[in-house]
Amino acid sequence: MSDQIKHECGFVLIRLRKPLEYYKEKYGTWMYGLNKLYLLMEKQHNRGQDGAGVASLKIDQPSGSRYLNRRRSNKANPIADVFAGLNDQIEKVEGITPELMKDPIWAKDNVPFAGELYLGHLRYGTFGRHSIDYVHPVMRENNWRSRNLVVAGNFNLTNVDEIFRNLQELGQHPKDFTDTVTILENVGHFLDEENQFLFRQYKNEGLSNQEISSKIEENLDVKKILERSSRRWDGGYVISGMMGHGDAFVARDPWGIRPASYYIDDEIIVVASERPVIQTALNVGIREVKELKPGHALILKKNGDVSEELIRVPQERRSCSFERIYFSRGSDKYIYQERKELGRLLAKTLLEKVDYNLKDTVFSYIPNTAETSFYGMMDGVRDLTTQWKLDRIMELKNEMDREHIDEILKVQPRMEKIAIKDAKMRTFIADDASRDDLVAHVYDVTYGVVKNQEDTLVVIDDSIVRGTTLKKSILRILDRLHPKKIIIVSSAPQIRYPDCYGIDMAKLGDFCAFSAAIELLKERGMQNIIDDVYARCKEQQNLPKEEVVNYVREIYKPFTVEEVSDKIAEMLTPEDIDAEVEVVYQTVENLHKACPNDNGDWYFTGKYPTAGGNKVVNNSFINFIEGRNTRAY
């Protein structure tokens, strides 16, 4: 993706099912779990570079001993910073007692982060919230172990206001109006209630307070807590957490919008945002890693038992297709295949665009993340070229001879590495003209592979969201090669609507497809559609989210996809380049062919899986019309 888009966060939950002595004996170190935590977080660094945090729990520590440790960072390279600080703490103890450090029993009693339960998180900050307070895991502390709560997750709720008001009605006074604090206090409230319910029950049975604490830890109903707390959640989420006594959970939304996978054996339980990182870190096969089912929670008990429990009724599966197109690591077997298929499905359209003139067409990709879809595109181009050759040979009929056949067989697609990212240019120069000039040199180009004013350059990208990078740098960079025409290809469809489930795409005015549609309406004297959509959105502002209709879809109805694409090309083409520019987008139909099991397409179609999505898109349109550059939820 040539535009810089921040997106979903990543998490890791690890539960060691054996005593630390076991791992010392088998793997040579009691830090086995800690090492796996680092590896799993590092392998998911693509999911968050604005902040990182880890929490560790020591199970069954005696009173007076610290059992919960946490370290967070919002510095540059936050994963490295977190683990450097963590290692400093360990090395400080090791410098005093190097021999005892090798003893896992002593380490558990004396060394920070020597525990059996770990929770790690990687964060992308949205809407400018980069304070350390917003870095997960977040904590709710209490002197009762079973009332302590640590939470981290990959989530965005569309109805924070509704849940916030509910917490106020319960008598709480939340310290912040964010989905992170709201989730923490929401789960925390029902955790308190469950503790209190069990306390009264065991008190009536005549148990002492000390006995009651142990019984609560054994019998806390985590499933019931999650059922009650998640009842009002509207959004995409995977929420992981642990209680101070040793229970833990990972809960997934009923639509499966956000991803989560897990692996279980007799030594370890691992849950993470992405499947291939578990495969890599634990060296296990794809079939051994399971997907956490939508509407379910993986519940880990203090004693090491684990179960997958239904906490909300699953809805129609609407897993995020952007995960497949761009965000998730491409090393997953199925994601790799799907990205190739997205490229392959574009081949026919592209060959028609260049009229099968392969002699004067060069295919390439930018940026590097588009490489997999490029491979698929070239597979499709080669297959269609083979068919084209057969058709040409068959047309020869009586004129068929070796010379003619040889000429046809020599036709091959030309593919080149056109752009190479040299360095991340820092925009420390203040004035816009100088900054734009710097940005225009982020990529080096391969000179001499494009014929001046003859060749068409076809370049595939993962997606075209804002188009800012295309206009300010990439098109100018490609124009240095002096092609006759540049065709920019998006392996994703046109992004027309904001996301409200975790991706930093919340404002309509940022999308080049939306801007193009608005310009087309104005040019064609259809301003009344803009005014009508605004009026309808305003009329719905105070309705319950379940009654809201997405009227923003009306903005695009008068136009074909091709008309919007042509307008995007016109708007993104810099005035000072010579080449003709065309933009080609993937179709929604082909997206679903390539990713049949992950059909969450609301950013392309406006069909939001939750009621809150419709409210968000309408509010976003109101903000656009009223000139407010702010979050719509």
N, C-alpha and C positions, 0 to 999 in steps of 0.2 A: 504494500500500500504506500504509494508515494506521499500521500497526506499523512501527517503524524496524528494518529488517533489513539487515545488512551482507552483502555477497555477493562474487561473483567479482571478481578483479582484472582489469586491462587492460594490454595491452602494445603496443608499436610497434617494429618492426625496419625500418630503412631502409638500403639499400645504393645509393650513387651509382655508376653504371656508367661515368661519364666523369670526367676530371680536373676539379679545382675550377675551372680556367681556363674550361672549357666553360660552367659555370653563371654565371660572371661575365660572359661574353660574351653569353649568351642571356637571362639573367634579371636582369642588372645587379648581382649579388652572389654571392660565393662561399659565402654563408651560406644558400643555397637549401635544402640538406638540413636544416640546423638549424631554419630557419623552418617547414619541413614537419613536423619532429618536434614542435615546440611546438603547431602547429595540430592534429595528430593526437592528441596527448595531451589538449589542452584539450577537443576534441570527444568524448573518452571519459572526461571527469572524473566522469561518473555511476558509473564502475566503481571508483573509489577516491579517498577523500578523507582517509585517515589517513596517507598517505605517498606520495612520488613520487621517482623517481630517473632519471637518464640516464647513459649511458656512451657514449663516442666513441672510435673507433679510427682512427688514421692509418696507412694501408697503406704498407709499404716505407720506413719511416723509417730513417735510418742509425743505427748503434749510438751510444749516448750521448745520443740524442734521445728525449724522452718521446713515446710513441705511444698511450698509453691514459690517458684522463681519465674521471673519474666524479664526479658530484655527486648527493647525496641529501638529502631533507628529510622530517621528520615533524612539522613545524610546521603551524599553521593555514594553509590555502591553500597546500599543499605544491608544486603545479605552479608557481604564481607565485613562490614562494620559491626553487625550484630555478633557474628561468630568470632571476630577478633577480640571483642570485649569479653565474650564468654570464655574464650581460651585464656585471656589474661587472668580471669578469676581462677580458673583451674590451675594455671601455671603458678600463680601466687601461692596456692596451697601446696602444690607439688614441690616448690622450692624449699618449703619448710619441712615437709615430710615426704620425700620422694618414694621411700619404700612403702609407706602406708597407702600412698596413692594407688598402688597396684591392687590393693585389697578392696574388692567391690562392696563388702559389708561396711568397712570403714568409710569408703567413698560416699555411700548413700547417706550416712549420718553426718558427713562433714563437708562434702563438696557440692557447690551449687550445680544444678542441672543434672545431678546423678539420680535420675528417676526412672519410672516405668512408663510414664505417659507424657507424650510431647504433642504440642500444637504449634504449628508454624504458619506464617501468613506473609504473602507478598501483596503489596498494594499499589494500585494506580490511583492517585488523588484526582478527584473530579471537582469542578467548580472552585478551584483555587484553595481547597482545603488540604493543606500540606503540613499542618501542625502535628507535632508528635502525639497530641491527644486523639487524633483521628487514625493513628496507626494501630492495627490489630496485633495481637489479641488485646481485648479490653476486659476489665475485671470488675467484679462486684464482690467486695470482701465482707466477711463475717467471722465471728469467733467460732461459730458452729461450722465444722468442715463441710457438712452436707448443704449448707446455705451459700457457700462460696461458689461463684460462677465465673468462668472464663469463656469468652466467645470470640470467634473469628469467622469470617465467611466471605463469600462472593455473592453479594446481593445488592439489590436496589428495590425499595418499596415505593409504590406509587401513592400510597395513602398514609404516609407518616402522620399527617395532620389528624386523621381519624383515630389512629392508634394512640397518638399523643393525648388527644382529648379523653380517650378511654382511660388512660393511665391517670389523668387528672381526676376523673370521676371516681376512680378507685382510691383517691386520696394521696396519690404520689405527687412529687414535685420534681420531674425530670430536669437534669442540669443542662440539657442541650436539646435542640430541636433537629436531630439528625436520625437517619434510619439506624445507625450503629447504636446510639444510646437508647433509642426506642426499642430495638430488638432486645438489647441487654436487660433493660428494665422490665420489658414485657415478659420475657422468659423468667427473669428473676422474681417477679411477682408470683407467678404460679409455682415456682420452686419453693418460695416461702410458704405458700398456702399448703402445698403437699407436705412440707416439713411439719407445719402446724397441725394438719389433720392427723398425721401419724403420731405426733407427740401426744395429742389428746387421747388417741386410741390406746397407746401403750401406757399412758398415765392412768387411764381407767382400769387397765389390767394390773395395776399395782407395781409397775416396774420403777426402778430408781432413774433419776435423770441420766446418769452415766450409762445405764443399761439401755435407756431409750435412744441415746445417741448412736450406739452400735446397731440397734434394731432398725433405726431409720436408714442408716447407711446400707444395710443389707437389703431393705425392702422398698427403697424409694422408687416410685413408679415414673420412670423417665418418659415412657410412652404417653402417659396421661398428661404430664406437664407439657409436652410438645403438642399434643392434640389441642389442649386448651389455649396455649399461647399463640399458636399459628392460625387460629380460627379466622382472624381478621386480616392476615397478611395478604396483600395483593401485590404481586411482583414476581421477579425471578430471583431465586435464592438457593444457595447451598450454605447452610449455617452449621458450623461445627462448634462444639463446646465441651467443657469438662467441669465437673463439680469437684469441690475440694477433697472429697473423700475417695474419689477414684472412678466414679461413673463418668461416661463420656457419650457423645452422640454426634451424628452428622445427619441433618435433615434436608431433603430436597423438595423443591416446589412441585405442585401437582401436575404442572404442564411439562416438567423436565426442561425448563428453559436453560438453566445453568447446569453444567456437567459435574459429575462426580463418579469416581471408580474406586474399587477396593479390592484388597487381596488379604486372604486369611490362611494361615497355617498354624501349627501348634506352637510356633515360636513368636509370631508377630502378627499384628493386624495393622494394615496401612490403608488409609483413605487419602485420596488426592484429587485435584481438579482434573488431571489428565492421566489416561491409561498408560501411554508409552513410558512415562517417567517411572511408574511403578515397575514395569517390565525391565527397564534398564537398571534401576537401583537394586532390585532383588533378583535379577536374572531369571525371570519366570516367563512362561509362554502367554500368548494373548488370551487363551481360553481360561487361564487361571485367574485372570483379572476380571472382575464382574462390574457391571454398571449398577449404581444405586438407583433403584426404580423410582420414577416420579411419585410424589405423595408419600414416600416411605422415609423412614429414619433407620440408620444403622445404630443400634444401641449397644454400647460396650459397658458391661457391669464391672464393678470393682473386683470381683473374683475372676475376671478374665473371660466370662461367658459373653457371647455376642449373638445378636439376632437382628434381622431386617424386619421392621414393623411398619404396618400401615398407620399413618397418622392423619392423612387427609385423603379424601376420595380423589383418585387420579382422574385428570381431565384428558381431553384430546392432546396427544403428544405434540408439543410445539418447540422442540429443542432448537436452540439458536443456530441458524445456518451460517452466521458469520464465524462461529467457531470452526466450521468446516472449511470455509473459504480462506480464512486468514489467521484467526487468533490462536488456535491450538497448534501444538507442535506437529509439523508435517511428518514426523517419524512414525506416527500411528498408521498402521497398515491401511485402514479404511479411509482415513482422512487423505492419505497420499493418493489412493485410487480415485477418490472423489474429486480432488483438485485436478488431477490429470483429465478426468472426464469433463470437468468444466471447460478446460481448454479445448478438448477434442470436439465438443459440441459447437464450438465457435468456428471451426474450420470451414464448413460449407459456406457460411455467410461471408467470411473473409476472402475466400477464393472467388466468389461472385463479385465482391467489391473490386478486386483487381483483374477481373475478367480472365482468370486463370493465366495471366501473364506472369509466369514464375521467373522468366528470364530477367524481368525488370522489377522484381519484388524481393526485399530483404526482410526476414522475420527475426524479431529479437524480443527482449523483455526488460522491464525495469519496474521496481527494484528487484533485489535478489529473492525476496519472498515470492515473487511471481514465477520463479523458475519451474516449479512443478507443473503449473498450468501451461507454461510454455512447452514443456515436453509433451503434454497431452495435445496441445494445439498442433504441434509438428507431427505427432502420430496421425492425427486426423487429416492434416494437409497431405502427408505422404500417401495415406490410403486413398484419398480422393484423387490424387495425382496419378496413382496407379490405374484407377478406373478411367480417368481422362485419357491416359495413354492407350489403354485397350480400345476405347471408343474411337480414338484417332486412327489406330491401326486398322480397325474394322472398316472405317470409312474409306481406306485406300483401295480396297477390293482389287480390281484388275491392275492397279498401278502399284501394287505392293512389291517393293524390292528392298534389298538390304540397306541401301542408302537412306531411303525414306524411313524405314523402321529404326535404323540407328539414330537418325535425327530426333525422332520422337522419344526414344528410350533415354537419350541424353538429358532430357528435361528433368531437372531436379529442383526441389525447393532450396532457396538460399537462406541459411540461418547463420547469424553472426552474434558475437558478444559485442554489442554496440556501446553500452554505457557501463563504466566501472566506478563504483563509489570510492572516492579517494580518501576523504576525511570528513568528520563532522565539523562544518564551519561554524564557528561561534559568532553570533551576530552582536558583537560588542560595539559596533559602530552605530551611532544613534540615528543618523538621517536615513530615510527610507531608500533613496536612490543608491547609496553606498551599500546598504544592507542587501538589497536585491541583487546587486552586482556580485556580492560574495556568494549568495545562495546559488547563483547561476553557475558557480564553479564547483559545486559539491561533487559532480560526476565528471570524470574524464571520458572522452569518446574515442572510439577506434577509427582513426582516419584511414581513408583509402579503400574501404569496403563498400561504399555507396557511390554509385555513378552520378556525377553532378547533373542535376536537373533531368535525370532520366528515371531513377529508381523511386519506387514507392516503399516507404519504410513502415512496416507493421510492427507495433510494439505493444505487448500485452502487460497489463497491470492487474493486481488482485481486485482492486475496486477504485472507483473515482468518487470521492466523497465531496470534498470542498472544491477541488480543482486548483487550489491556490498554488501548490507546488508545480503542477503542470504549467500554469500560466507564467509563473515567476522564474522558473528554472528549466524544467525538463524540455519543454518545447523549444526554448531558445538553444539549449544544449544540443538537441537533435538537429536543429536547423543548421548548426555549424557544419554538418556533413553535406549540406546542400541537396537534400532529396527533392524530388518533384512534389511529392505528397507524403504526409505523415498520417497514418491511421493509428489512433490510440484505442486499444481494446481493453475493456473491463471484463474480467471473468465473473464479476458479480453484476446483477441488474442495477438499474438506477436507484440510488438511495433517495427516497422521497419523503420519509417520515422520521421523526425522532425516535431514538431508543429510550426506554425508561427502565430497563432491567439490568443495567450494569455497564453499558458502553458509553463512552463520553461523546455521544452524538445527540444532544438534547435540544438543540436550537435549530428551528427550520431555516432560518436565514443563512445558516452555514452551508446548506446543501446546494450544489450547483444545479441539480435537477429542479429543485423548488424555485430557485432564482430564475431559471430558464422558463419555467411554466408561468411565473408571474409576469415576466417580460413579454411572453407571447400573448397573454391575456390583454396587457396594456396596448401592445402594438395592433392588435386586431379589434380594438374597441370593445373589449369584454370586461371592463373594469367592474361592471355590475356583478359579475360572479364573485370577485374578491370581496365586494361590499356585502353581498348576500351571505357568503360563508362567515364573514366576521360577525354579522348580525346573529346568525344561527348559533355560532359558538358562544357569543355573549349571553344569549337566552338560556343556555344550558349551564352557565357557570355555577349556579347554586343548586343544581339537581344532584341527587345521589349518583355516584359513579355508575351504578348499574343501569341508569336510564339514559346515559349520555351516548350520542351517536357521533361517529367520526365524519364530520362534514368537510374536513380538509381534502378528502378524496375528490371532491367536486372540482378542485383547482386543476386537476390533471385530465378530467373527462373529455374536454374538447379536442385533445391532441393525441396523436399516435406516439408511440415510443420513439419512432424515427424523427418526428418533428421536434421532440424535446431534445434528442441527441444532437440534431443539427444545430439547435439554438445553443446548446452547451458548447459545441465546437466553436461557434461564432464568438461566444462570450469569453472563452478561454484562450483564443488565439491572440498572441501579442501582435501589436501593430507593426513591430519592426522585424518580423520574420518573413521569409520569401515563400516557404512551402505552404501548399494548401493543407488544411487540417480537417480530419474527419474523426468522429468519435463513435465507436460501436460498443454497445452494451450487451451483456448476456441477457437472455429472456428469463422470465420467472418460470416458465414451463421447463426450460432446460435445467434451471437450477434444481427443480424438484426431481428431474430425471437423474441428475448427478448425485443428489443427496436425498434419497427417497425416505430415509428414516429420521431426518432432521429438517422438518418443514417449517420452522419458525421464520416467517418472512415479513414480519410487520414493517420493517424499515423500507421494504420494497412495495408492499401492497396496502399498507395501512390496516391490515387485519390483525389487531392486537389480541393476544390470547386471554388477557384479563380485562375486566371492566375499567380498571384504572388507566389502562393504556389510552382508551378513547378520550378520557378526561385530560390526560397529559398532552395529547396532540392538539386538542382544541385550545388549551391554555397556551401552548407554544405558538399557535397561530395568532392568538390575541396579543401575546407579547411582541410578535413580529410587527403586527399592524400598529401597535401603540408605541413601538420603538424602545421596548425594554429588553436589554441584553441580559436576561436572567434565566435561571432554571425554572422549568414549568411544573415542577413537582417537588 
